[in-house]
Amino acid sequence: MMISNQHVITCSPSPTSASISSHTPQRDHCVSSGTCPNGWRRFGCKCYYFSTTLGSWPNSKQQCSNQRADLVIINSRQEMVRLSMEFLNQLGAHLKFWIGLSQTPSQSMWVWTDGTSLGTAFQAGGFEQTVKSWSMEQCTQYLRWVCEREADMPL
């Protein structure tokens, strides 16, 4: 999937018209002390990388993996709003970014790169409005991407 204003783009072999994080003491600790690599932006316990180059969805997924990250998995409305409003709009409203959501080969369901289904995560979080702002592109389309990884904790 892809993010734009429409920032979010999903990956579909042929386009057609969960897990919510819980708070733990360790998660609260990283909010104040976690760090991200140079060129990444931090939000809570996560670091985000917004590519400046283009790639297909599989290539974008590999680029994130090469950086010990995954294409972003949007777990909450707060995360989506932060990504869209604070990060992506600063980069340009016309840009589109791959995220870690794709259709299964049978096109019967949407799954995140961690194997969770879109329906499970989004029913739990009430994301109906968010999904309406997303769009689909063929996985071979060349777009920018957003990687996500945990913030590094100090030793």
N, C-alpha and C positions, 0 to 999 in steps of 0.2 A: 504494500500500500504506500501511498505517497502523501506528504503534507504540502499544502499550499494555502492560499486564502481563497482558494483551496491550497493549503500547504501540504496536506497529507495524501499520499498516493499509495494505493494498495497494488500488489502485484497479482495479475490475473493472466493465465495462459492466453485467454481470449476474453477481453473485457465485455461485460454485459451491464444493459441498464439495470472466578478467577482470582485471578488472584489479586486481591487488594492487600497491599503491604500492611503489616501490623507494626505498631510501635514497640520497640524493645529498648532497653537502656543502651545497647550498642548502637542502634540506629540514631537515637537522640544524641549520642556522643559525636557521631560523624557529622551531624549538622553544623557543629561549631568547629571541628578540627580536621575534617577530611580534606584532602587536597586532590587536585586534578593535574594531569600532564599539561605542559605548555600548549596553548591553542585550544584547550577544552574549556567548557563553561560548567560551573557547578550549580546544582539545584538540590538542596537537601543532601542526601547521601549518594547522589548520582553525579556523574560527569557526562557531558554531552559534547560531541564533536560534530560540527556542521561542515560538510565537505565543500570545497570550492571548485572541485572538478566533477565531471560527469561519469556515470557508470550505469550499466544494466542492474537490475535488482540482484541477480546472483553475484555479479562483480562487486556491488556495493556491500553485500553481506560478507564477502571474502575480505574486502578492505577493512571492515570493522573487526573481523576475526583476527586479522594481522596485527591489530592494535589491542588485543585482549579485550575486545568489546563485541557487542551484538548490535544489529540494527535496532533502533529504539523500540521498546515495548511500552505502550502507554497504559499504565495501570490505574490512573485516576483522572478525574476531571481536572484537578489542580495541576497535574503534570501536563495535560493537554493545553490548558490555558497558558501556563508558563511557557511552554514550547512555542505556541502560536503567537501569543501577544508580546512576550518580552524578548524572545530570541529571534524567531523567524521574521517577524514584521520589521525588525531592525535590519535584517539582511536584504529585504526587498519583498514586497507583497506579490510580485509576479513570479517568484521562484517556487519551484516544486521540489520536494525532498522525499526520497524513499524512507519508509519505516519498516519494521519487522513483521509485517502482516502480509500473508499471501493466501491464495486459494489453493485447495488441494487439487491434485491432477484431475480428479473427477468433477471439480468445480462444485462439489456438494457442500463444502463448508470453508470458513476462513479460520486460519490458524496463525498464531504468533510463532516466531522462531524458537521459542522455548517449548513449543508443543501445546500450549493452552489454546482453547478455542476462543474466538472473538465473542461468541454468544455468552460464554460463562463469565468472562471478565466484565463485559459491558452490561449484562443484566445485573450483576452485583453492584456496579458503579452507577447505573442510570445514565448511560452515555448517548441516548437517542439523538440529541441535538448534535453532538460531536460527530457521529457517524455521517450525518447529513452533509457535513462540510468536507468530508473526505471524497476522493475520487479514485478510480482504477485506471491503470495503464498496463499495457503488455509488459511482461517482465524484461523484454529485450529493449525497452525504451531507455534512453540515456538521460538520467536525471542526477541531481545532487542527492546526498543521503545524510541521515543523522545516526551516529553511533552513540551507544550508551554503555557505561560501565560503572561499577562501584567506585566511589571516591577512595583513594589510598589513605589508610589510617596511619598516624604516626606510630613509631615503635616505642 
